[in-house]
Amino acid sequence: MKTNELKELGAEELAAKISAARKEIADLKLKLASKVDVEKPGQISQKRHELARMLTVQAQLNKEAK
């Protein structure tokens, strides 16, 4: 998702997306570690970038709320 789309989400929706992204990254890491064929190994770093973007937007929203 793009940053503008993330800023439009509510705090609860954003938190849900963050937890889902963390779970997805953990699942991808598990597949990679267990030598299961991962379709796109670069997908882990892409998901980590998306998670970082979500966390940044969440921090900005928390800062504005205070």
PDBQT receptor file of N, H, CA, C and O in Angstrom, charges set to zero:
ATOM      1  N   MET A   1       0.836  -1.182   0.000  1.00  0.00    +0.000 N 
ATOM      2  CA  MET A   1       0.000   0.000   0.000  1.00  0.00    +0.000 C 
ATOM      3  C   MET A   1       0.878   1.241   0.000  1.00  0.00    +0.000 C 
ATOM      4  O   MET A   1       1.996   1.237   0.515  1.00  0.00    +0.000 OA
ATOM      5  N   LYS A   2       0.362   2.263  -0.569  1.00  0.00    +0.000 N 
ATOM      6  H   LYS A   2      -0.546   2.266  -0.987  1.00  0.00    +0.000 HD
ATOM      7  CA  LYS A   2       1.088   3.523  -0.576  1.00  0.00    +0.000 C 
ATOM      8  C   LYS A   2       0.839   4.286   0.716  1.00  0.00    +0.000 C 
ATOM      9  O   LYS A   2      -0.129   4.024   1.431  1.00  0.00    +0.000 OA
ATOM     10  N   THR A   3       1.714   5.224   1.003  1.00  0.00    +0.000 N 
ATOM     11  H   THR A   3       2.500   5.437   0.422  1.00  0.00    +0.000 HD
ATOM     12  CA  THR A   3       1.638   5.986   2.241  1.00  0.00    +0.000 C 
ATOM     13  C   THR A   3       0.332   6.759   2.341  1.00  0.00    +0.000 C 
ATOM     14  O   THR A   3      -0.267   6.831   3.414  1.00  0.00    +0.000 OA
ATOM     15  N   ASN A   4      -0.109   7.331   1.243  1.00  0.00    +0.000 N 
ATOM     16  H   ASN A   4       0.378   7.273   0.371  1.00  0.00    +0.000 HD
ATOM     17  CA  ASN A   4      -1.363   8.098   1.261  1.00  0.00    +0.000 C 
ATOM     18  C   ASN A   4      -2.546   7.209   1.633  1.00  0.00    +0.000 C 
ATOM     19  O   ASN A   4      -3.442   7.634   2.362  1.00  0.00    +0.000 OA
ATOM     20  N   GLU A   5      -2.548   5.988   1.136  1.00  0.00    +0.000 N 
ATOM     21  H   GLU A   5      -1.821   5.643   0.544  1.00  0.00    +0.000 HD
ATOM     22  CA  GLU A   5      -3.632   5.056   1.454  1.00  0.00    +0.000 C 
ATOM     23  C   GLU A   5      -3.586   4.660   2.927  1.00  0.00    +0.000 C 
ATOM     24  O   GLU A   5      -4.627   4.491   3.561  1.00  0.00    +0.000 OA
ATOM     25  N   LEU A   6      -2.380   4.512   3.469  1.00  0.00    +0.000 N 
ATOM     26  H   LEU A   6      -1.534   4.648   2.954  1.00  0.00    +0.000 HD
ATOM     27  CA  LEU A   6      -2.240   4.143   4.874  1.00  0.00    +0.000 C 
ATOM     28  C   LEU A   6      -2.697   5.264   5.798  1.00  0.00    +0.000 C 
ATOM     29  O   LEU A   6      -3.264   5.002   6.859  1.00  0.00    +0.000 OA
ATOM     30  N   LYS A   7      -2.455   6.504   5.405  1.00  0.00    +0.000 N 
ATOM     31  H   LYS A   7      -1.995   6.717   4.543  1.00  0.00    +0.000 HD
ATOM     32  CA  LYS A   7      -2.854   7.643   6.231  1.00  0.00    +0.000 C 
ATOM     33  C   LYS A   7      -4.368   7.780   6.315  1.00  0.00    +0.000 C 
ATOM     34  O   LYS A   7      -4.886   8.347   7.278  1.00  0.00    +0.000 OA
ATOM     35  N   GLU A   8      -5.077   7.272   5.327  1.00  0.00    +0.000 N 
ATOM     36  H   GLU A   8      -4.657   6.811   4.545  1.00  0.00    +0.000 HD
ATOM     37  CA  GLU A   8      -6.531   7.360   5.311  1.00  0.00    +0.000 C 
ATOM     38  C   GLU A   8      -7.189   6.324   6.221  1.00  0.00    +0.000 C 
ATOM     39  O   GLU A   8      -8.361   6.458   6.574  1.00  0.00    +0.000 OA
ATOM     40  N   LEU A   9      -6.438   5.296   6.598  1.00  0.00    +0.000 N 
ATOM     41  H   LEU A   9      -5.487   5.187   6.312  1.00  0.00    +0.000 HD
ATOM     42  CA  LEU A   9      -6.991   4.243   7.459  1.00  0.00    +0.000 C 
ATOM     43  C   LEU A   9      -7.104   4.733   8.896  1.00  0.00    +0.000 C 
ATOM     44  O   LEU A   9      -6.386   5.642   9.314  1.00  0.00    +0.000 OA
ATOM     45  N   GLY A  10      -7.996   4.131   9.630  1.00  0.00    +0.000 N 
ATOM     46  H   GLY A  10      -8.579   3.393   9.290  1.00  0.00    +0.000 HD
ATOM     47  CA  GLY A  10      -8.125   4.430  11.044  1.00  0.00    +0.000 C 
ATOM     48  C   GLY A  10      -7.029   3.715  11.830  1.00  0.00    +0.000 C 
ATOM     49  O   GLY A  10      -6.325   2.862  11.289  1.00  0.00    +0.000 OA
ATOM     50  N   ALA A  11      -6.890   4.063  13.093  1.00  0.00    +0.000 N 
ATOM     51  H   ALA A  11      -7.462   4.756  13.532  1.00  0.00    +0.000 HD
ATOM     52  CA  ALA A  11      -5.835   3.495  13.933  1.00  0.00    +0.000 C 
ATOM     53  C   ALA A  11      -6.013   1.985  14.107  1.00  0.00    +0.000 C 
ATOM     54  O   ALA A  11      -5.034   1.238  14.094  1.00  0.00    +0.000 OA
ATOM     55  N   GLU A  12      -7.256   1.540  14.269  1.00  0.00    +0.000 N 
ATOM     56  H   GLU A  12      -8.051   2.147  14.279  1.00  0.00    +0.000 HD
ATOM     57  CA  GLU A  12      -7.509   0.112  14.468  1.00  0.00    +0.000 C 
ATOM     58  C   GLU A  12      -7.234  -0.692  13.196  1.00  0.00    +0.000 C 
ATOM     59  O   GLU A  12      -6.665  -1.782  13.256  1.00  0.00    +0.000 OA
ATOM     60  N   GLU A  13      -7.640  -0.147  12.044  1.00  0.00    +0.000 N 
ATOM     61  H   GLU A  13      -8.103   0.739  11.996  1.00  0.00    +0.000 HD
ATOM     62  CA  GLU A  13      -7.389  -0.828  10.779  1.00  0.00    +0.000 C 
ATOM     63  C   GLU A  13      -5.894  -0.932  10.517  1.00  0.00    +0.000 C 
ATOM     64  O   GLU A  13      -5.406  -1.959  10.044  1.00  0.00    +0.000 OA
ATOM     65  N   LEU A  14      -5.170   0.141  10.829  1.00  0.00    +0.000 N 
ATOM     66  H   LEU A  14      -5.567   0.975  11.213  1.00  0.00    +0.000 HD
ATOM     67  CA  LEU A  14      -3.732   0.156  10.620  1.00  0.00    +0.000 C 
ATOM     68  C   LEU A  14      -3.048  -0.861  11.527  1.00  0.00    +0.000 C 
ATOM     69  O   LEU A  14      -2.137  -1.567  11.095  1.00  0.00    +0.000 OA
ATOM     70  N   ALA A  15      -3.482  -0.938  12.770  1.00  0.00    +0.000 N 
ATOM     71  H   ALA A  15      -4.222  -0.364  13.121  1.00  0.00    +0.000 HD
ATOM     72  CA  ALA A  15      -2.921  -1.916  13.707  1.00  0.00    +0.000 C 
ATOM     73  C   ALA A  15      -3.187  -3.343  13.222  1.00  0.00    +0.000 C 
ATOM     74  O   ALA A  15      -2.330  -4.217  13.361  1.00  0.00    +0.000 OA
ATOM     75  N   ALA A  16      -4.355  -3.576  12.662  1.00  0.00    +0.000 N 
ATOM     76  H   ALA A  16      -5.051  -2.867  12.549  1.00  0.00    +0.000 HD
ATOM     77  CA  ALA A  16      -4.682  -4.903  12.136  1.00  0.00    +0.000 C 
ATOM     78  C   ALA A  16      -3.792  -5.257  10.945  1.00  0.00    +0.000 C 
ATOM     79  O   ALA A  16      -3.331  -6.392  10.824  1.00  0.00    +0.000 OA
ATOM     80  N   LYS A  17      -3.558  -4.291  10.077  1.00  0.00    +0.000 N 
ATOM     81  H   LYS A  17      -3.933  -3.369  10.176  1.00  0.00    +0.000 HD
ATOM     82  CA  LYS A  17      -2.689  -4.523   8.921  1.00  0.00    +0.000 C 
ATOM     83  C   LYS A  17      -1.254  -4.781   9.364  1.00  0.00    +0.000 C 
ATOM     84  O   LYS A  17      -0.555  -5.600   8.766  1.00  0.00    +0.000 OA
ATOM     85  N   ILE A  18      -0.810  -4.083  10.414  1.00  0.00    +0.000 N 
ATOM     86  H   ILE A  18      -1.377  -3.418  10.900  1.00  0.00    +0.000 HD
ATOM     87  CA  ILE A  18       0.549  -4.275  10.923  1.00  0.00    +0.000 C 
ATOM     88  C   ILE A  18       0.707  -5.686  11.474  1.00  0.00    +0.000 C 
ATOM     89  O   ILE A  18       1.703  -6.353  11.193  1.00  0.00    +0.000 OA
ATOM     90  N   SER A  19      -0.259  -6.142  12.249  1.00  0.00    +0.000 N 
ATOM     91  H   SER A  19      -1.068  -5.600  12.477  1.00  0.00    +0.000 HD
ATOM     92  CA  SER A  19      -0.160  -7.494  12.816  1.00  0.00    +0.000 C 
ATOM     93  C   SER A  19      -0.226  -8.547  11.713  1.00  0.00    +0.000 C 
ATOM     94  O   SER A  19       0.461  -9.566  11.793  1.00  0.00    +0.000 OA
ATOM     95  N   ALA A  20      -1.033  -8.318  10.696  1.00  0.00    +0.000 N 
ATOM     96  H   ALA A  20      -1.591  -7.491  10.631  1.00  0.00    +0.000 HD
ATOM     97  CA  ALA A  20      -1.107  -9.262   9.581  1.00  0.00    +0.000 C 
ATOM     98  C   ALA A  20       0.214  -9.299   8.813  1.00  0.00    +0.000 C 
ATOM     99  O   ALA A  20       0.661 -10.367   8.394  1.00  0.00    +0.000 OA
ATOM    100  N   ALA A  21       0.832  -8.146   8.631  1.00  0.00    +0.000 N 
ATOM    101  H   ALA A  21       0.469  -7.279   8.971  1.00  0.00    +0.000 HD
ATOM    102  CA  ALA A  21       2.106  -8.094   7.921  1.00  0.00    +0.000 C 
ATOM    103  C   ALA A  21       3.195  -8.804   8.718  1.00  0.00    +0.000 C 
ATOM    104  O   ALA A  21       4.021  -9.513   8.143  1.00  0.00    +0.000 OA
ATOM    105  N   ARG A  22       3.202  -8.619  10.033  1.00  0.00    +0.000 N 
ATOM    106  H   ARG A  22       2.530  -8.043  10.499  1.00  0.00    +0.000 HD
ATOM    107  CA  ARG A  22       4.185  -9.311  10.875  1.00  0.00    +0.000 C 
ATOM    108  C   ARG A  22       4.011 -10.823  10.794  1.00  0.00    +0.000 C 
ATOM    109  O   ARG A  22       4.994 -11.562  10.729  1.00  0.00    +0.000 OA
ATOM    110  N   LYS A  23       2.769 -11.282  10.797  1.00  0.00    +0.000 N 
ATOM    111  H   LYS A  23       1.970 -10.682  10.849  1.00  0.00    +0.000 HD
ATOM    112  CA  LYS A  23       2.498 -12.715  10.705  1.00  0.00    +0.000 C 
ATOM    113  C   LYS A  23       2.944 -13.254   9.353  1.00  0.00    +0.000 C 
ATOM    114  O   LYS A  23       3.513 -14.343   9.272  1.00  0.00    +0.000 OA
ATOM    115  N   GLU A  24       2.689 -12.499   8.301  1.00  0.00    +0.000 N 
ATOM    116  H   GLU A  24       2.227 -11.615   8.367  1.00  0.00    +0.000 HD
ATOM    117  CA  GLU A  24       3.062 -12.926   6.961  1.00  0.00    +0.000 C 
ATOM    118  C   GLU A  24       4.582 -13.018   6.817  1.00  0.00    +0.000 C 
ATOM    119  O   GLU A  24       5.090 -13.951   6.195  1.00  0.00    +0.000 OA
ATOM    120  N   ILE A  25       5.304 -12.060   7.387  1.00  0.00    +0.000 N 
ATOM    121  H   ILE A  25       4.892 -11.302   7.892  1.00  0.00    +0.000 HD
ATOM    122  CA  ILE A  25       6.762 -12.089   7.346  1.00  0.00    +0.000 C 
ATOM    123  C   ILE A  25       7.290 -13.300   8.105  1.00  0.00    +0.000 C 
ATOM    124  O   ILE A  25       8.212 -13.973   7.644  1.00  0.00    +0.000 OA
ATOM    125  N   ALA A  26       6.707 -13.575   9.264  1.00  0.00    +0.000 N 
ATOM    126  H   ALA A  26       5.959 -13.028   9.638  1.00  0.00    +0.000 HD
ATOM    127  CA  ALA A  26       7.127 -14.738  10.050  1.00  0.00    +0.000 C 
ATOM    128  C   ALA A  26       6.881 -16.031   9.273  1.00  0.00    +0.000 C 
ATOM    129  O   ALA A  26       7.715 -16.936   9.294  1.00  0.00    +0.000 OA
ATOM    130  N   ASP A  27       5.750 -16.119   8.593  1.00  0.00    +0.000 N 
ATOM    131  H   ASP A  27       5.073 -15.384   8.576  1.00  0.00    +0.000 HD
ATOM    132  CA  ASP A  27       5.445 -17.312   7.806  1.00  0.00    +0.000 C 
ATOM    133  C   ASP A  27       6.439 -17.486   6.658  1.00  0.00    +0.000 C 
ATOM    134  O   ASP A  27       6.895 -18.597   6.386  1.00  0.00    +0.000 OA
ATOM    135  N   LEU A  28       6.770 -16.384   5.989  1.00  0.00    +0.000 N 
ATOM    136  H   LEU A  28       6.400 -15.482   6.210  1.00  0.00    +0.000 HD
ATOM    137  CA  LEU A  28       7.734 -16.450   4.891  1.00  0.00    +0.000 C 
ATOM    138  C   LEU A  28       9.115 -16.861   5.394  1.00  0.00    +0.000 C 
ATOM    139  O   LEU A  28       9.804 -17.647   4.745  1.00  0.00    +0.000 OA
ATOM    140  N   LYS A  29       9.519 -16.334   6.545  1.00  0.00    +0.000 N 
ATOM    141  H   LYS A  29       8.959 -15.695   7.073  1.00  0.00    +0.000 HD
ATOM    142  CA  LYS A  29      10.814 -16.705   7.111  1.00  0.00    +0.000 C 
ATOM    143  C   LYS A  29      10.842 -18.183   7.485  1.00  0.00    +0.000 C 
ATOM    144  O   LYS A  29      11.854 -18.856   7.290  1.00  0.00    +0.000 OA
ATOM    145  N   LEU A  30       9.738 -18.685   8.017  1.00  0.00    +0.000 N 
ATOM    146  H   LEU A  30       8.916 -18.138   8.175  1.00  0.00    +0.000 HD
ATOM    147  CA  LEU A  30       9.645 -20.092   8.381  1.00  0.00    +0.000 C 
ATOM    148  C   LEU A  30       9.760 -20.986   7.148  1.00  0.00    +0.000 C 
ATOM    149  O   LEU A  30      10.463 -21.996   7.173  1.00  0.00    +0.000 OA
ATOM    150  N   LYS A  31       9.078 -20.619   6.081  1.00  0.00    +0.000 N 
ATOM    151  H   LYS A  31       8.506 -19.798   6.060  1.00  0.00    +0.000 HD
ATOM    152  CA  LYS A  31       9.154 -21.386   4.844  1.00  0.00    +0.000 C 
ATOM    153  C   LYS A  31      10.574 -21.386   4.301  1.00  0.00    +0.000 C 
ATOM    154  O   LYS A  31      11.071 -22.415   3.843  1.00  0.00    +0.000 OA
ATOM    155  N   LEU A  32      11.224 -20.233   4.353  1.00  0.00    +0.000 N 
ATOM    156  H   LEU A  32      10.821 -19.397   4.725  1.00  0.00    +0.000 HD
ATOM    157  CA  LEU A  32      12.578 -20.125   3.833  1.00  0.00    +0.000 C 
ATOM    158  C   LEU A  32      13.544 -20.950   4.678  1.00  0.00    +0.000 C 
ATOM    159  O   LEU A  32      14.433 -21.606   4.135  1.00  0.00    +0.000 OA
ATOM    160  N   ALA A  33      13.380 -20.925   6.000  1.00  0.00    +0.000 N 
ATOM    161  H   ALA A  33      12.657 -20.392   6.441  1.00  0.00    +0.000 HD
ATOM    162  CA  ALA A  33      14.265 -21.662   6.888  1.00  0.00    +0.000 C 
ATOM    163  C   ALA A  33      14.059 -23.170   6.788  1.00  0.00    +0.000 C 
ATOM    164  O   ALA A  33      15.001 -23.936   6.991  1.00  0.00    +0.000 OA
ATOM    165  N   SER A  34      12.849 -23.602   6.482  1.00  0.00    +0.000 N 
ATOM    166  H   SER A  34      12.083 -22.980   6.318  1.00  0.00    +0.000 HD
ATOM    167  CA  SER A  34      12.566 -25.033   6.394  1.00  0.00    +0.000 C 
ATOM    168  C   SER A  34      12.810 -25.579   4.988  1.00  0.00    +0.000 C 
ATOM    169  O   SER A  34      12.416 -26.703   4.677  1.00  0.00    +0.000 OA
ATOM    170  N   LYS A  35      13.445 -24.798   4.158  1.00  0.00    +0.000 N 
ATOM    171  H   LYS A  35      13.765 -23.885   4.410  1.00  0.00    +0.000 HD
ATOM    172  CA  LYS A  35      13.831 -25.212   2.801  1.00  0.00    +0.000 C 
ATOM    173  C   LYS A  35      12.658 -25.533   1.896  1.00  0.00    +0.000 C 
ATOM    174  O   LYS A  35      12.800 -26.270   0.921  1.00  0.00    +0.000 OA
ATOM    175  N   VAL A  36      11.496 -24.977   2.220  1.00  0.00    +0.000 N 
ATOM    176  H   VAL A  36      11.381 -24.378   3.012  1.00  0.00    +0.000 HD
ATOM    177  CA  VAL A  36      10.342 -25.118   1.336  1.00  0.00    +0.000 C 
ATOM    178  C   VAL A  36      10.511 -24.094   0.226  1.00  0.00    +0.000 C 
ATOM    179  O   VAL A  36      10.979 -22.980   0.460  1.00  0.00    +0.000 OA
ATOM    180  N   ASP A  37      10.130 -24.477  -0.967  1.00  0.00    +0.000 N 
ATOM    181  H   ASP A  37       9.749 -25.383  -1.157  1.00  0.00    +0.000 HD
ATOM    182  CA  ASP A  37      10.278 -23.556  -2.091  1.00  0.00    +0.000 C 
ATOM    183  C   ASP A  37       9.422 -22.316  -1.885  1.00  0.00    +0.000 C 
ATOM    184  O   ASP A  37       8.195 -22.394  -1.814  1.00  0.00    +0.000 OA
ATOM    185  N   VAL A  38      10.084 -21.180  -1.790  1.00  0.00    +0.000 N 
ATOM    186  H   VAL A  38      11.080 -21.116  -1.848  1.00  0.00    +0.000 HD
ATOM    187  CA  VAL A  38       9.388 -19.907  -1.697  1.00  0.00    +0.000 C 
ATOM    188  C   VAL A  38       9.327 -19.352  -3.113  1.00  0.00    +0.000 C 
ATOM    189  O   VAL A  38      10.338 -19.295  -3.814  1.00  0.00    +0.000 OA
ATOM    190  N   GLU A  39       8.140 -18.946  -3.525  1.00  0.00    +0.000 N 
ATOM    191  H   GLU A  39       7.319 -18.992  -2.956  1.00  0.00    +0.000 HD
ATOM    192  CA  GLU A  39       7.973 -18.491  -4.903  1.00  0.00    +0.000 C 
ATOM    193  C   GLU A  39       8.881 -17.314  -5.218  1.00  0.00    +0.000 C 
ATOM    194  O   GLU A  39       9.570 -17.304  -6.238  1.00  0.00    +0.000 OA
ATOM    195  N   LYS A  40       8.878 -16.327  -4.338  1.00  0.00    +0.000 N 
ATOM    196  H   LYS A  40       8.318 -16.335  -3.509  1.00  0.00    +0.000 HD
ATOM    197  CA  LYS A  40       9.668 -15.126  -4.551  1.00  0.00    +0.000 C 
ATOM    198  C   LYS A  40      10.457 -14.822  -3.278  1.00  0.00    +0.000 C 
ATOM    199  O   LYS A  40       9.905 -14.241  -2.344  1.00  0.00    +0.000 OA
ATOM    200  N   PRO A  41      11.723 -15.197  -3.220  1.00  0.00    +0.000 N 
ATOM    201  CA  PRO A  41      12.505 -14.943  -2.009  1.00  0.00    +0.000 C 
ATOM    202  C   PRO A  41      12.636 -13.459  -1.675  1.00  0.00    +0.000 C 
ATOM    203  O   PRO A  41      12.781 -13.104  -0.505  1.00  0.00    +0.000 OA
ATOM    204  N   GLY A  42      12.587 -12.609  -2.658  1.00  0.00    +0.000 N 
ATOM    205  H   GLY A  42      12.469 -12.897  -3.609  1.00  0.00    +0.000 HD
ATOM    206  CA  GLY A  42      12.674 -11.172  -2.434  1.00  0.00    +0.000 C 
ATOM    207  C   GLY A  42      11.430 -10.590  -1.806  1.00  0.00    +0.000 C 
ATOM    208  O   GLY A  42      11.399  -9.416  -1.437  1.00  0.00    +0.000 OA
ATOM    209  N   GLN A  43      10.408 -11.411  -1.686  1.00  0.00    +0.000 N 
ATOM    210  H   GLN A  43      10.433 -12.364  -1.986  1.00  0.00    +0.000 HD
ATOM    211  CA  GLN A  43       9.139 -10.963  -1.132  1.00  0.00    +0.000 C 
ATOM    212  C   GLN A  43       9.287 -10.615   0.349  1.00  0.00    +0.000 C 
ATOM    213  O   GLN A  43       8.561  -9.759   0.855  1.00  0.00    +0.000 OA
ATOM    214  N   ILE A  44      10.218 -11.268   1.050  1.00  0.00    +0.000 N 
ATOM    215  H   ILE A  44      10.808 -11.964   0.639  1.00  0.00    +0.000 HD
ATOM    216  CA  ILE A  44      10.417 -10.984   2.474  1.00  0.00    +0.000 C 
ATOM    217  C   ILE A  44      10.863  -9.548   2.665  1.00  0.00    +0.000 C 
ATOM    218  O   ILE A  44      10.322  -8.839   3.513  1.00  0.00    +0.000 OA
ATOM    219  N   SER A  45      11.842  -9.110   1.889  1.00  0.00    +0.000 N 
ATOM    220  H   SER A  45      12.281  -9.686   1.199  1.00  0.00    +0.000 HD
ATOM    221  CA  SER A  45      12.324  -7.731   2.047  1.00  0.00    +0.000 C 
ATOM    222  C   SER A  45      11.257  -6.727   1.626  1.00  0.00    +0.000 C 
ATOM    223  O   SER A  45      11.151  -5.649   2.211  1.00  0.00    +0.000 OA
ATOM    224  N   GLN A  46      10.476  -7.075   0.624  1.00  0.00    +0.000 N 
ATOM    225  H   GLN A  46      10.562  -7.951   0.149  1.00  0.00    +0.000 HD
ATOM    226  CA  GLN A  46       9.393  -6.191   0.193  1.00  0.00    +0.000 C 
ATOM    227  C   GLN A  46       8.356  -6.034   1.305  1.00  0.00    +0.000 C 
ATOM    228  O   GLN A  46       7.874  -4.929   1.552  1.00  0.00    +0.000 OA
ATOM    229  N   LYS A  47       8.016  -7.127   1.969  1.00  0.00    +0.000 N 
ATOM    230  H   LYS A  47       8.408  -8.024   1.767  1.00  0.00    +0.000 HD
ATOM    231  CA  LYS A  47       7.052  -7.076   3.066  1.00  0.00    +0.000 C 
ATOM    232  C   LYS A  47       7.619  -6.310   4.254  1.00  0.00    +0.000 C 
ATOM    233  O   LYS A  47       6.877  -5.621   4.955  1.00  0.00    +0.000 OA
ATOM    234  N   ARG A  48       8.923  -6.421   4.490  1.00  0.00    +0.000 N 
ATOM    235  H   ARG A  48       9.526  -6.981   3.921  1.00  0.00    +0.000 HD
ATOM    236  CA  ARG A  48       9.542  -5.679   5.578  1.00  0.00    +0.000 C 
ATOM    237  C   ARG A  48       9.482  -4.174   5.313  1.00  0.00    +0.000 C 
ATOM    238  O   ARG A  48       9.278  -3.384   6.235  1.00  0.00    +0.000 OA
ATOM    239  N   HIS A  49       9.659  -3.784   4.056  1.00  0.00    +0.000 N 
ATOM    240  H   HIS A  49       9.824  -4.426   3.307  1.00  0.00    +0.000 HD
ATOM    241  CA  HIS A  49       9.558  -2.368   3.695  1.00  0.00    +0.000 C 
ATOM    242  C   HIS A  49       8.134  -1.864   3.902  1.00  0.00    +0.000 C 
ATOM    243  O   HIS A  49       7.925  -0.757   4.398  1.00  0.00    +0.000 OA
ATOM    244  N   GLU A  50       7.161  -2.682   3.521  1.00  0.00    +0.000 N 
ATOM    245  H   GLU A  50       7.332  -3.581   3.118  1.00  0.00    +0.000 HD
ATOM    246  CA  GLU A  50       5.765  -2.302   3.724  1.00  0.00    +0.000 C 
ATOM    247  C   GLU A  50       5.449  -2.161   5.207  1.00  0.00    +0.000 C 
ATOM    248  O   GLU A  50       4.743  -1.236   5.609  1.00  0.00    +0.000 OA
ATOM    249  N   LEU A  51       5.971  -3.078   6.023  1.00  0.00    +0.000 N 
ATOM    250  H   LEU A  51       6.544  -3.830   5.696  1.00  0.00    +0.000 HD
ATOM    251  CA  LEU A  51       5.757  -3.014   7.467  1.00  0.00    +0.000 C 
ATOM    252  C   LEU A  51       6.376  -1.746   8.046  1.00  0.00    +0.000 C 
ATOM    253  O   LEU A  51       5.772  -1.082   8.887  1.00  0.00    +0.000 OA
ATOM    254  N   ALA A  52       7.568  -1.419   7.598  1.00  0.00    +0.000 N 
ATOM    255  H   ALA A  52       8.059  -1.959   6.914  1.00  0.00    +0.000 HD
ATOM    256  CA  ALA A  52       8.228  -0.200   8.077  1.00  0.00    +0.000 C 
ATOM    257  C   ALA A  52       7.411   1.035   7.709  1.00  0.00    +0.000 C 
ATOM    258  O   ALA A  52       7.301   1.970   8.502  1.00  0.00    +0.000 OA
ATOM    259  N   ARG A  53       6.844   1.036   6.515  1.00  0.00    +0.000 N 
ATOM    260  H   ARG A  53       6.934   0.277   5.870  1.00  0.00    +0.000 HD
ATOM    261  CA  ARG A  53       6.014   2.155   6.078  1.00  0.00    +0.000 C 
ATOM    262  C   ARG A  53       4.784   2.287   6.970  1.00  0.00    +0.000 C 
ATOM    263  O   ARG A  53       4.397   3.392   7.349  1.00  0.00    +0.000 OA
ATOM    264  N   MET A  54       4.169   1.138   7.305  1.00  0.00    +0.000 N 
ATOM    265  H   MET A  54       4.484   0.240   6.997  1.00  0.00    +0.000 HD
ATOM    266  CA  MET A  54       2.987   1.150   8.160  1.00  0.00    +0.000 C 
ATOM    267  C   MET A  54       3.331   1.643   9.565  1.00  0.00    +0.000 C 
ATOM    268  O   MET A  54       2.580   2.418  10.156  1.00  0.00    +0.000 OA
ATOM    269  N   LEU A  55       4.464   1.193  10.095  1.00  0.00    +0.000 N 
ATOM    270  H   LEU A  55       5.074   0.564   9.615  1.00  0.00    +0.000 HD
ATOM    271  CA  LEU A  55       4.877   1.616  11.429  1.00  0.00    +0.000 C 
ATOM    272  C   LEU A  55       5.191   3.109  11.473  1.00  0.00    +0.000 C 
ATOM    273  O   LEU A  55       4.925   3.775  12.473  1.00  0.00    +0.000 OA
ATOM    274  N   THR A  56       5.753   3.627  10.393  1.00  0.00    +0.000 N 
ATOM    275  H   THR A  56       5.969   3.086   9.580  1.00  0.00    +0.000 HD
ATOM    276  CA  THR A  56       6.046   5.061  10.320  1.00  0.00    +0.000 C 
ATOM    277  C   THR A  56       4.758   5.868  10.339  1.00  0.00    +0.000 C 
ATOM    278  O   THR A  56       4.659   6.863  11.057  1.00  0.00    +0.000 OA
ATOM    279  N   VAL A  57       3.779   5.451   9.561  1.00  0.00    +0.000 N 
ATOM    280  H   VAL A  57       3.859   4.643   8.978  1.00  0.00    +0.000 HD
ATOM    281  CA  VAL A  57       2.496   6.155   9.522  1.00  0.00    +0.000 C 
ATOM    282  C   VAL A  57       1.823   6.073  10.890  1.00  0.00    +0.000 C 
ATOM    283  O   VAL A  57       1.237   7.054  11.348  1.00  0.00    +0.000 OA
ATOM    284  N   GLN A  58       1.900   4.914  11.547  1.00  0.00    +0.000 N 
ATOM    285  H   GLN A  58       2.376   4.117  11.175  1.00  0.00    +0.000 HD
ATOM    286  CA  GLN A  58       1.297   4.757  12.865  1.00  0.00    +0.000 C 
ATOM    287  C   GLN A  58       1.971   5.693  13.875  1.00  0.00    +0.000 C 
ATOM    288  O   GLN A  58       1.290   6.298  14.703  1.00  0.00    +0.000 OA
ATOM    289  N   ALA A  59       3.280   5.814  13.815  1.00  0.00    +0.000 N 
ATOM    290  H   ALA A  59       3.834   5.322  13.142  1.00  0.00    +0.000 HD
ATOM    291  CA  ALA A  59       3.998   6.702  14.720  1.00  0.00    +0.000 C 
ATOM    292  C   ALA A  59       3.600   8.158  14.470  1.00  0.00    +0.000 C 
ATOM    293  O   ALA A  59       3.440   8.929  15.415  1.00  0.00    +0.000 OA
ATOM    294  N   GLN A  60       3.442   8.529  13.211  1.00  0.00    +0.000 N 
ATOM    295  H   GLN A  60       3.572   7.902  12.443  1.00  0.00    +0.000 HD
ATOM    296  CA  GLN A  60       3.022   9.888  12.885  1.00  0.00    +0.000 C 
ATOM    297  C   GLN A  60       1.629  10.168  13.411  1.00  0.00    +0.000 C 
ATOM    298  O   GLN A  60       1.376  11.248  13.945  1.00  0.00    +0.000 OA
ATOM    299  N   LEU A  61       0.724   9.215  13.270  1.00  0.00    +0.000 N 
ATOM    300  H   LEU A  61       0.930   8.338  12.837  1.00  0.00    +0.000 HD
ATOM    301  CA  LEU A  61      -0.648   9.392  13.766  1.00  0.00    +0.000 C 
ATOM    302  C   LEU A  61      -0.662   9.514  15.296  1.00  0.00    +0.000 C 
ATOM    303  O   LEU A  61      -1.402  10.325  15.853  1.00  0.00    +0.000 OA
ATOM    304  N   ASN A  62       0.162   8.703  15.965  1.00  0.00    +0.000 N 
ATOM    305  H   ASN A  62       0.763   8.045  15.512  1.00  0.00    +0.000 HD
ATOM    306  CA  ASN A  62       0.232   8.772  17.424  1.00  0.00    +0.000 C 
ATOM    307  C   ASN A  62       0.805  10.111  17.883  1.00  0.00    +0.000 C 
ATOM    308  O   ASN A  62       0.371  10.667  18.892  1.00  0.00    +0.000 OA
ATOM    309  N   LYS A  63       1.775  10.620  17.139  1.00  0.00    +0.000 N 
ATOM    310  H   LYS A  63       2.127  10.168  16.319  1.00  0.00    +0.000 HD
ATOM    311  CA  LYS A  63       2.393  11.894  17.487  1.00  0.00    +0.000 C 
ATOM    312  C   LYS A  63       1.405  13.048  17.299  1.00  0.00    +0.000 C 
ATOM    313  O   LYS A  63       1.364  13.975  18.108  1.00  0.00    +0.000 OA
ATOM    314  N   GLU A  64       0.615  12.983  16.233  1.00  0.00    +0.000 N 
ATOM    315  H   GLU A  64       0.649  12.230  15.577  1.00  0.00    +0.000 HD
ATOM    316  CA  GLU A  64      -0.367  14.032  15.974  1.00  0.00    +0.000 C 
ATOM    317  C   GLU A  64      -1.496  14.006  16.997  1.00  0.00    +0.000 C 
ATOM    318  O   GLU A  64      -2.057  15.046  17.342  1.00  0.00    +0.000 OA
ATOM    319  N   ALA A  65      -1.824  12.812  17.479  1.00  0.00    +0.000 N 
ATOM    320  H   ALA A  65      -1.369  11.966  17.199  1.00  0.00    +0.000 HD
ATOM    321  CA  ALA A  65      -2.919  12.673  18.432  1.00  0.00    +0.000 C 
ATOM    322  C   ALA A  65      -2.582  13.272  19.799  1.00  0.00    +0.000 C 
ATOM    323  O   ALA A  65      -3.474  13.652  20.558  1.00  0.00    +0.000 OA
ATOM    324  N   LYS A  66      -1.289  13.351  20.102  1.00  0.00    +0.000 N 
ATOM    325  H   LYS A  66      -0.564  13.042  19.486  1.00  0.00    +0.000 HD
ATOM    326  CA  LYS A  66      -0.901  13.871  21.410  1.00  0.00    +0.000 C 
ATOM    327  C   LYS A  66      -0.837  15.354  21.432  1.00  0.00    +0.000 C 
ATOM    328  O   LYS A  66      -0.524  15.943  22.466  1.00  0.00    +0.000 OA
TER     329      LYS A  66
